[in-house]
């Protein structure tokens, strides 16, 4: 869940104060970025950009704001920016890529690559995937997810409903009268 901070506004350009805000949310923010962009290196780029944006905006953060929602929103926006940038980038055929030795597999990639659910999530459009990750994986309310994504809670509900339907079909669990939460 997203926590509220009762601390006063953070002093400008204080790396320790910034890390004390980010650190409790870092793991969940990494998971969100990874699942949205689907690549560890891109996740690192997204987080670097997001944390830089958040650090620059730190003086404007007010103590009563939901710090988690504020950080989720920044990571979400940086992820969407990265996806848009990747769509514009030219694609290089695999045969043109020089051979590299295989590094040890990243545990996050191994875990995310397991099973049909990961593949089904990956097949969702980014906006639907974000709704599923924020509500179903992170446990946020529709209102909190809507604030992060920048849409009304009804839009989150609609995207979530469509995404769940796509996931049920992809996982072969499409049954008539399946219950929604």
N, C-alpha and C positions, 0 to 999 in steps of 0.2 A: 504494500500500500504506500501511497505517497504521504510523506510526513510534513507537518507544518513546523517551521522554526519560529520560536519566539525571540530569537536573538535580534539585536539591532542591525541596521544596515552594515554590511561589511566594509572595512576600509579599502580604499582603492589600491590595487596592485599588491596585495598581501598574499603571497603564494601559500603560506601556512593556513591562513583562514580559508582560502579557496579549497585547498586539499581537504580540510576538515569538513567542508560541505559536500565535496564530490565523493570522497572515499567510501562513505556508507552506501552510495548508490552505484559505484563503479561497476560491480559485477553485473547488475541488472542492465545498466546502460550498455555494457559490452555485448550482452546477450541480445538486446534489442538491435543494436547496430549490426551485429553479425547476421542475425536472421533477416534483416532487411536487405543488406547488400550481398550476403551469401559468400563472402570471401574474407579470410583473416587479414590479408594485407589491406584490402579496402576498408575493413573494420577499423584497423589501426589508423588509416588516413582519416576516416570519418571522426573517430574519437579525438584525434589530434586537433582537427579543425573545430570540432564541437567544444572541446575544453578551452581552446584559445578564444573562441567566441564568448564562452561563459566567463572566462577570466576577465576579458575586456568589459563585459557587462556587469561584473561583480559590484561596482559602486552603485548601480541602479537597483540592485536586489534589496528589497525591503524585508525586514525581519519576519513580517506576518505572512509573506508569500509562501506557497508550498514549494519548497526547494526542489523536491523530487520532480514535481510537475514541470518546473522551470527547466531543470536539466534534461528531462525526457523530451521536452519540446525542442530544445536546442539540438539534441542528438538526432531526433526524428528529422528535423529540417536539414541537418548536415547529411544524413543518410539519403534523403530524397534528392538533395543537390548532387550527391555523388552518383546516384542512379541516373539522373538526367545527363550528367557529364559523360557517363559511361555509354549511354545510348548515342551520344553525338560522336564518340571516339571511333575511329576506323577499326575494323576487326582485322586481325592478322591471322591468316590460315595456319593451322596447327603445324603443317609441314614446314612452314617458314620460321618456326620458333626453334632456336638452337637447343640441343639437348643439354639438360642440366642434371646433375646428380640429384636423386630423390633425397630430400631432407627427411629427418624423422617426422612422422606424422604428428600434427598438432592435435592434442587431446580434444580441443574444442571442435575442430573439423571432423575428427573421428566420431565424436558423440553426435554432432549435428547431421552427419552423413548417414546415420543408422536409420534403418527402417523406412517404411512407407510414409509415415507421418512427415518426416523431414522433406521427402520428395514432394508430397502433396502440398505442404506449406510453401515450398519453393515455387511451385507452379502457380500460386495465387498472385494476382497483381499486387504491387507494393502497398497500395492503399488498403486493400482487404487484409493483406498479411499483417499490416500494422495494427489494424483493429483486433485481429485474433491474438496477436502477441501481447498487446496492452491489456486486453480484457481477460482473455482465457489464460495466458501464460503468466502475466504479471499481477493479475487480480485487481486491476483498476476498475473503477465504476465507469459506466458509459459517459458520465459527465467529465470525469478526469481524463479519460481517453480522448473525448471530443476537444477538451482544452488543449491537449498536447498536439493533436492532429490539426486542430483549427476548424473543426466542423461541429454542428449541433449534435446533441446526444442521439437524436433520431437518425441522423446520418450514420453514426457509429452503429446503432442497432441494425440499420438496413444493410450496411456493409458486412457486419458480423453474421447476419442471417444468410446473406448470399455466400459468404465465405464458408460457413458451416455446411451449407448445401453442397458446394463444390468439394469440400473435404470428405463429406459422407460418400459422394459418388466416387471420388478417387480412391477411397479406402474400402470401397465395396460394402459400406454399411448403410446404404440408402434404403431406408424402410419407410413405408407409409406411416404417417402420424408420429414421426420422430419428435421427441420433446425438445423444445428450446428452453433455455433458462430464462 
